Amino acid sequence: MRRAQMKRAIFEWGAIAASIISLTCFIYWGVSISTHMADFAASLSGRMVGVSASGGSITARNPQNELIEDPEGALQVIESIYTAVPFNPRFSKPVSRYGCDIPGLKFRHITSARDATKWMVRVSLLIPATISLVAALLLIRGYRQILTASAALSEIKNREAAPATHPLD
């Protein structure tokens, strides 16, 4: 019985958390595409990872040795190095570069002989919002199944515990 209660609690709180995350991502996505007041930029892990949000997406990048401290400017630098060999002598020619573009996700990785490796990942907020929405729906479904099974089990126990009576009594 204790295990069933723990399972019910995990499904219940998991569904609540996933719903809150999904709702927050959808709201932030809507606000960030309509106004620049929700934009932010931050450095995590002692300037090992720079995170910024604007235009309905979250971007992570390595901010080390960036010539431009502005997150959007740094992303433009990475994009310009990725798409073409730079003419600016401050940039060295890339040794290797690869990336991936699919709807909602952009990845760039550039290695050069002289500069540090540059990378960036941009993810639309609709992706985590949709993933957490699907997770919430699956957890709610599992929670309902647990409630239905526990109700059926308690009904069977109540029938067994009731004294046997004759139908004509």
N, C-alpha and C positions, 0 to 999 in steps of 0.2 A: 504494500500500500504506500509506503514511504517513497519508493522509487517512482510510482505513478504521480505522486504529488510533486516530486522534483521535476519530472518530465513536463508536467503541466505548467509549472512555474517557468521553466526554461522557454517553452513555446510561447507562453503569455508575454513574458518580458522581452523576449527576442522580437516578437511581433510589434510590441510597443516601440522598442528602440529602432527597428528597421522602418517603421512608419514615420517616426519623428525625423530620422535621417533623410528619408525620401522627401518628405514635405519641406524640410529645410533646404535641400538641394534644389527642388523645383522653385521655391520662393526666391532663393538667392539667384538662380539662373534668370528668372523673370526680372528681378531688380537690376542685375548687373548688365543685361542687354539694353535696358531702358535708360539708365543713368550711370554716370561715372562716380557717384557718391559711394557706391559699394566696392569700388576697386581698392585693392591693397597689395602691398609688397612686403615680404619678410624674409629674413635669413634664418635658416635652421642649422643646428649642429655646428655652430661657430663658423659660419660662412662656407660651409661645405655644400649646402643646397639652398638655392634661392627659390622662393615660392611667391607667385603673384597671381592675382585673379582680376580679370577684366573681360568684358564682352561675352559673358556667358561661359567662360572656360577658366580652368586652373592650369597654370604653367609651372613646371619645376625645371630648374636649370642649375648648372654649376657656375656660381658667380666669381670664381677665382680668376684673377688676371683679366678681368673685364676692362675694356677701355672705356666703356660707358656704364655708369652706375644705374642709370634709368633701366628698369626691367624691360620695358617695351623696346628701348634702344638696343639693349643687349640682344634681344630676340631678333631684331632686324639685322644686327651684325652677324649672328649665327646663320640666319637665313641667307644673307648675301654671300657669306663664305661658302655655304652649302651649294647654292645654285650656280655660282660662277667663281672663277679664280679672281681674287681681289687685286685691284690695281694699287691699293694703298700700301706703301712700304711697311707700315706698322703691322700688317698681317703677313704671316708666312704662308706659302703655298700648302694646301692640305695634302698630307700623305695618303690618308684614307678618309672617306666620307660615306656614310650610309644613312638611310632614313626610311621612314614608312609614313605614308599618308593614306588613312582610311577615314571615312566620315566620323567625325567626333574625336579623332586621335591623330596627332602629328608627333613624329619622333625624328630627331636629328642627332647625329654623332659625328664629330669632326676631329681627326687627329692630324696634327702638323708636327714637323720636325723641331721647330723653334718654340712654339707656344704650347700651353697646357691643352689638354683635351677639352673640347667644348661639347656640351650636349644639352638638349632640351626635350621635354615632353609636354605637350599641350593636350589636355583632355577636356571635352565639353562636359559641363555639369549635368547634362542630360544622361550621360552614361552612368555615373554613380546613383543618380536619382532613379533611373529605371531599374538598375540592379537591386537597389534596396527596396523598391516597390515590389518587384517579383519575390524577393526574399520575404517581405512582410506578408504577401498573399499566401506563400507556401507555409509560413509559420502559422498564420491564422487558420488555414485549412487543417494543419496538424493539430492545432489547439482544439478545433471543433471536433475532430475525430476522437481525441482523448476525452473530451467532455461527453460525447455520445457513448463511448465505451464505458466510462465510469458510471453514467446514468443507468445503462443497461445492467451493469454489474450490481449496482445498489438495488435495482428493482428485483433482480434474481435473489439477492440476499434477503430482502424484505419478504418475498414469497416463502422462502425456506424458513424464516424465523416465525412466520405467522402460524398460529395453531390450526391444525387440520379441522375443518368443519364440513359437515355434510350439507350438500346443496339444498336439501329439504328442510333443514333446521331453521 
